[in-house]
Amino acid sequence: MAEDAGKLVLRLAVGILVLLHGLAKVVNGPGHILAMVDKAGLPEVLGYLVYVGEVVAPVLVILGLFTIPAALIIVVNMLVAIGLVHMNELFTLTKSGGWALELQGMFLFGALAVALLGAGRYSVGGRYGKWN
């Protein structure tokens, strides 16, 4: 039971915190994301996938529905974000000694942990769902 509660806490933490970033993009629009994708030489339309990685996938993780693929989408989203936006900070420490990419790292590795652990009992998809 404690293991399933831990999975729920992890799912909620990762899902809610990533979703907040996605909701900001819904409210403010994807303009800066589209510009970064275009600047990287990729088709601008790929920038709209940020809504899948930061809105749809986190909602699924929160609910515990298709949890493993949703968490893997968040992992890919974070890898793309690090590659497009934060690559110059990859090996940088802050003045207080922390990693400059702590937030992105926690989202990335938290989502990877969710993908490896699954949703657990407290989920819409159920403990033994094929994708949970």
PyMOL commands that set and color helices and strands:
alter all, ss='L'
color gray80, all
select helices_A, chain A and resi 2-28+31-39+44-63+67-89+102-117
alter helices_A, ss='H'
color red, helices_A
deselect
rebuild
show_as cartoon
